[in-house]
Amino acid sequence: MASNIPANLTAPIFAFDTQSGGQFQSETRMIILAHGLAAGKLAEGQIAICNTRTDARSLAGAGSMLEAMFIAARRNAPAQEIWIGRVADSGTAEIRTITVGAPPAAGGQGILQIAGESISLELAAGMTANAVATALAAAINGYYNRLTGMSLPFTATAATNVVTLTARHKGTYASGLDIFVPVLDTVNAFVGLFTFATTTAGAGTPSLANILAAMNDDPFEIIVSAFDDGTNLDLLNSFLGEVSGRWSYIQQLYGHAFYPKTDTSTNLVTFALARDTWHLTMIPRFTDGGNAEPGYIWVAAVVGRIAAWLGGGANGDVSRNQSGLIVEGISAPRDRAYWMDYATRDAMLKNGVSTWAVNRSGQVTIDKIITQQQTTNGAPDTTFRDIQTVYQLTYALKKFRAALAYEHSNKAIADSNPQNLDALTTVKDIKATLFHTYREMAGVLENSEEALLSMVVERDTDNPNRVNMRLPLDVVNPLDILAGLAVVYSQFRDAA
């Protein structure tokens, strides 16, 4: 029975060998792929585990995309294991200007929102435009939200009544950074005071190639990318592919990628349909809706909110409907016309675009998160549409592999084992392991008895050292729709 104690010993000995009996524990790691700053300790093309927002600031730099995304994810996933990967930026940093007009003579409080963060400035009576510009630039550079840990995505300088803002990173992403003068319950001294302009548009698109290579063979089941361009999405899709990627037999690392996209509803659908894959999920928003936080913060927050359930295979959380979960730290679009109504959500979901909603308190909530799968071999197919299915399969395959390793590794295969030798296993034994493991996953898989009838385990006819298996999996489904009929009577009829 003891694998390390030889069978042909002669000298007396009383000994025990030790080995694990096997105890499966699932893991669901998240990695965030975005830009960091040179001030951070994490070099371009490197990855590192990140536990706290202090770690994020130290590794990625204050005000960086990575820091902001980590804070958004951690706020929604307080116990999630999170890694960050610094993607090199390239191109040109966006530059904008804020020209200050004549301040109100009596002064007052001014509020300016940048990327959803509110900068407050008290204007003294008689304050000049140049003084306002100088004070505003200082407030932007020194901004730090002590409650959330957020800094701003711009640096600022001031000269001759003008504040010049420079994006912290190079690239086109900066066109989505929002600057807004809000209307307050009280008077906002900044209303009508500023003229905004973009003097240098951000240019350049990064490549995820180096950071994906840096992930090597480390498992990352949840991949959150800040970038929505077609080239990088193709890289992610290939990286996760079934032929030679992370879902292939040669790697078996699994994983799924999430990315943000802001555009018109028509363009969002067109973009999603152009990538018919279950390895990608789009988190959408509408152009011109008045989006405070940038898309990269949205995707980190939304995915962080569902991350714990995506890893909940043991208790069935992975199979749950996710509708109504409140996403912390992001704002609904300022224009209510761009809140997703039911017809919009239904149409989006039929075309590979995930959806969100806004509750009566104005909070953004999860509606339904899906992949972009539309077809298989050209035929309509919704098998992998629900995000739950991807992570149900991830959990199930890991658990099956672990059970097979515990019970059948380092064995010889035989047609039968009449003496019940520990060194031998049979196809019947392997099938029993698969069935019992299947039955243990009641929150992930159902109809185990029916699955057993269709399960095939057999020795290969050309290679007797090989066992072939066909394992049908019937996944538990999220309860998305309750449809009932309410029958109204003026008076119930007498049953008699």
N, C-alpha and C positions, 0 to 999 in steps of 0.2 A: 504493500500500500504506500510506503514512504518513497517518494520519487528520488531522493538524494541518498538513500541508504541502499547500497548494492545488494543484490540477491545472493551473491556467492561468497559472503563473509564466512570465516571459520573461527577466528578468535572470539572469545566471549565478549559481549558488549550489551549494555542496556541503554538504548538511545531513542530519542524522539527526533524526528524531522518536523519542521514547522513550515506551514504555508498558509496563505490567506484562503478563507473559504469564499471570498468574494462578497463585496457590498457595493452595489451600484449607487453612485451619486451623480445626478445630472449637473452640468454647468452651462451657463449661458452668458458668455462674455460679450460686452459691447465695446466697439472701438469707434472713435470719432476721427474722421479724416478732414483736416482743414489747415488753414495757415496759422503759423505761429510767428513770433517776432525774434529778432536776433538777440534781444535782451533776455530771452528765456534760455534755459539750460538745454532744452531739447533741440538737437541739430536737425536741419532739413533732412528728410528721408528716414528719420528714426521714429520709433514707437516707444511708449513707456506707460506703465500703469499709473493712474491718477486717482487718488482717493478723495481729496478735498479741494476746495476752491483755492486754498493756499498753495497746494501742489500745482494746480492749473496755472496760477499766476507765476510761480517759480519756473515751471517748465516751458510755458508758452508765451509769457509776457502779458503785462496789463493791457487790456483793451483788444487783445487778439481775438480772431475768430474762434480759435480753439478754447480759449478761456471762456468766452461767452457761451459756446455750445456746451462745454462741460457743466457750467453753472446751470444752464437750462435743463440739461439731462439729469443732473444730480438732484435738482429741486423736485423733479417728478419721480425719480428713482433713488430714494435715499440709501438703499442697501445694495444697489447694483454694482457689480464689478465693471469698472470703466477704464479703458485704455485710450490714449490719444496718439495720433500719428501726424507729424508735422509735414505738410505738403509744401514744397517750394513754390513761391509765387514767381510770376514773370510778367513782363510788359511794363505798363505805365500805371502809376497810382492816380486815382481820380482826385481832382482839385475843384473845390467849390468856393464861392464867395458869398458872404453876407454883407451887403452894404447897409449901413445904419443911416436912417434918415433923421429928421429933427425929433429928439426925444420930447415927451410931454413936459411942459414947464414945471408942473407940480411934482414930477417924478412918479413913483409907484413901483409896484412889483411886476416884473416881467418873467414869463415862463416860456422856455423854448424846449421842445421835445426833439431829441436826436435818438433814433433807433429805439423809441419807446421809453427812453430815460428822460426825466424832466430836470432841466437846468434852471434854477431860480436865481434871479438877480434883482437886488433892490436898487432902484434908480433914485438918486438924490435929486431934490429940486434944483433945476438949472444945470443938470449934468449935460455935458456936450456929447455929440455923436461919437467923437473920437474916444472920449472917456468910456462910453458904453461899449464900444468895440474892444477896447483894451481889457475892460473888466470881463466881458463875455468870453474872450479868448482865454483869459486866465481861469475862468470858471470851467470851461470845457476841458482844458488841460489837467486841471486839478480834480475833476469830477470822480467821485467814487461813491457808489451806493453801499453804505455800510450794512444795510439789511440783506441785500442779495449778493454783494460782491462784484457787481457789474461796473465796468468802466466804459468809455465811449470809443467808437470805432474810428474816430478822427483825432488828429492833432491840430492845433490852431495857432495862428499868429495874427497880429493886428497891426495895421498901418493906415493912417489917413481915413478914418471912418469905415474901414473895411476889415472884416474878419476873413481870413483865408483858412479853409479847412482842407487838410490832406488826409486821404484814406490811409489807414495803417498798413494796408497791403496793396500790392499791385493787382490789377485785373478788372474785368468787366463786372464782377460781382457787386462792386461799390455803387453801381447805378440803382441798386435796390435798397440803399441805405436811406431811411426816411428822415426828413427834417420838417418840423411842423410847429406852427404857432397855434396853440389850442385856444378855444373860447372857454373862459372860466365862468364860474358863478359870480366872481368879482371881476373887476376890470383887469385885463392883462395889458400891461404897458407896452408889450411888444407887438400888439395887433396893429398892422399897418405901418410898422416902423422899419421893417426889413425888406430888402430886395435880394432875392436869391438868384444865383447863376452858377452854371457849371462851366468853368473855364477850360478844364482839361478832362475829358471823359476817360474813365478807366479803360484800359485796354490790356488784353492778354488773357490767355486761358492756361491754367496749370495742367500738369499731367500727374495722374495717380500711379503711374507705372512704378516709380521708385518706392513709394510707400507700400504698395501692394507686395512688391518683392520683399520688403523689410518684414512683412508679416510672416513670411517663411511658412513653417508648418504649425505655427501656433493657432489654436482654434479660436475663432471669433464668429460667434453665431449671429450677432447683430452688428452690421456695418452701417454707420451713419456718415454719409458724404455731404459736404457743403456744396458740391458742384453738380450742375445739372446739364452740362453740355453733352452732346451726343458722343463725342470721342471718349470721354471718361466713363460714360454709362456703358458703352460697348466694352471697355476694359473691365468694368465690374461684372458685366454679364458673362464675359469669357472667363474671368477669374473664378466665378462661381459655377461654371458649366458642368454638365454631366459627362462630357467626353474626356476631358483632361483637367478640368477645374476641381473646385472643392467638393462638388457633389459627385465626382467620378469615383469609380471603384478604386482607382490608384491613390486617391487622397482620403476620401471619406471624412472630410473635415466639416462639410456642410456650411451653412451661413446664408444670410440674405442681406441685400443692400437697400437702404432707404435714402431718398434724395428730395430736395425741395424744388418746386417749380412755380413761378409766378407768370401768368399770361392770361389771355382771354379764355373763356370756357371752350370755344371752338379749337383754339390752338393747343390747349391742354389735352383735349381728347385726341387730336391729330398726333400729337407728340407721343402719347401713351400707346396708341394703336400701332405706331411705327416700330415699337419694341414689344413684340408678342413673346413675353417671357415671364416665368414665375420666380425669377431671381431678383427682380427689381420692384420697388414700390415707390410711387410718386406721392409726395405730400403737397397738395396744390394750394394756391391762392390766386385771386383774380387781380389783374392789373387795374390800377385806378381805384381800388377799393379803399384806399387810405390805410395801408398796412404799416403799423408802427414798427414792430420788430422785424428785422430782416429774415428772409426765408431760412437761412442757416440756423437761426435760433428756433424758428418754428419746428423744423424737422427734428432737432435734438430734443425739444420739449415733448413733442407728440410721441416719438419713439420711446423716450424715457418713461412716459406715462404707461405704456403697455408692456414695457420690458419685463417686469416681474411676472406678469401672466404668461408671456411667451416662454418663460423658463419653468412654468408650473406644470410639469408633466405628472409628477407624483400625486398631486391632489386634484388634478383635472382643471386647474386654472387656465391652462393653455387652450382649452376648448371653449371657454366662455365667450358669450357675446360681450363686446367691449363698449357698446353704445352708452353714452351718457357719462363716461369717465371725464372728469374735469381736468383740463390741462393747465397746470400751474405756470404762471409767469409769462403768458402771452396774452395779447389783447385782440378782441374782435375787430374786424375792419371798421373804420370810422363811418363809412357809408353803409347803412343797413341794406341798401340795394344789392350789396355784394355778399350778404350772408346767404349761405346755401339753403334754399327752400327744398321741400321734399322732391318736387319734380326734377330740380337740378341734381340733387344727390342721387336719385334713382338713375338718371341718364348717365351721370359720371361713372357710377359703379358698373353699369353695363358695358362701359368702354375703357376699363382698365385704370380708372382714376379713383383714388381713395377719397373719403369725404369726412367733413367735420360739421359741427353745428354750433349754434350759440343758444344758451339757455336763457330763461327769463331774467336772470341776474346779469346778463351780458358776458358770461364766461364761455370761453371756447371749450367745447366738449368733443370727444371722439364720436363719430357716427359709425363708420365702418372702414377698416383698413384692409386693403386687398393688394394682390399682386397685379401685374399687367398681362397675365396669361389670357389669351383669347381662344386659341386653337391648339390642336395637336395633329400634326400631319395634314393640316388644312381643314380639318373638321372642327366645328365649334366644341369647346371643352372647358368646363368650369371646375374641373377637379382641384386644381391648385389656385383657384381664384382667392379663396379666403386665406388671410395670413395665418389663421389658426392651423390650417392644414400643413403649411411648411414647417411649423414648429412642432406639431404633433408627430410628423414624420421624422424630424430631427431627433426628438426624444425617443421615439420607438426604435429607430435603427440603432441608436447608441445603446439602448437597454438590451436589445437582441444581441448585439455584438458582445456586450459585456457578459451576458449569460452564457453564450456559446464559448467565450474564452474561459470563464470560470470552470465550466463543466467538461469541455471537450478539447482544450488545447493540450499539446504534448501527448496525444493519444494515437493509437493505431486504429484504422478503420477495418471492421470485419462485418461479414454478413450476419453473424450471430456471435453471442458471447455466453455459451452455456455454463462456463465456470465463473462468470461474473468477475473477470479479471479487470483490475483497475486500469491497466494499460490499454484496454480496448474500449471502443465505442462503436455503436451501430447506427444505421439510419433511423431505426426506431427510437433510439435514445435521443438523437438530435431532434427528431420531430417532437418528442415529448417535451424537450427543453423549450422549443419554439412555442408550443401550445401553452405551457404553463406560464411562460413569460408574457405571452399575449394576454392571458387571462388576468395577470397581475396589473395590467394597464387599463383598468375599467374607466378611468377618466379621460383616456385618449383613444382607445379602440373598443369597439363593441362587437357583439355577435361572434364570440370566440368559438362556439360549437360549429357554426356554419363555416367559419374560417378553417377549422380543422378538417372539414370534409373536402375543402378545395386545396388544402396544403399538400405540396409535393416535395418529398425529400428522397433522393435516389442517388446511387453511385453512378458515376459517369461511365458510359459503356466503352469509351476509348482510353480513359485514364482511371484506373482503379484507385488511385490515391486521392481522387477528387470526389466531393459530394455536391450535387446540384440541388438547389432549393427554389421552390416557388412559394412565396408567402403572401397571400391576399390580406390586405389590411382594410378594415371597415372603420373609418375614423368617426368619432363622435362629432356632431355638428353643432355650431353655435345657434342658439335660439334667437333668430333675427326678427321674425315676424309672428305676431299673434293676430289672427284674423277670426273674428266672431260675428255672429248675427244676433242683433238685439231685436226681438219680436215684441211689438208694443200692442197692447189690447186696451180698449176702453173699459172692458170688464171681462175677467176670465169667465169662460163658459163653464157651467156646472158639469163636472165630470159624470154625474149620474144621468 
